[in-house]
Amino acid sequence: EQKEQTLWIDARGLERADFDELIEMLTGYAGTLKAKILYDGKRYEFPVNLNRAFAAELRTFLPESCVKLV
């Protein structure tokens, strides 16, 4: 049985403008994997498509330590 995976993104260190850009980027990779983003005391959720391009673009915003697939 496959447990559904979740991509946790800790964006608490980002400036607001960068966070807005990150959200815009995420919506461009709509898919079936649940991504949960922590920011400003809130939790945001987006379904994303985890592929190489997405992973590379995500790294331009955040270090790998802020992103976990669980």
ABEGO torsion letter per residue (X at the ends): XBBBBBBBBBAAABBAAAAAAAAAAAAAABBABBBBBBBGGBBBBBBBBBBAAAAAAAAAABBAAABBBX
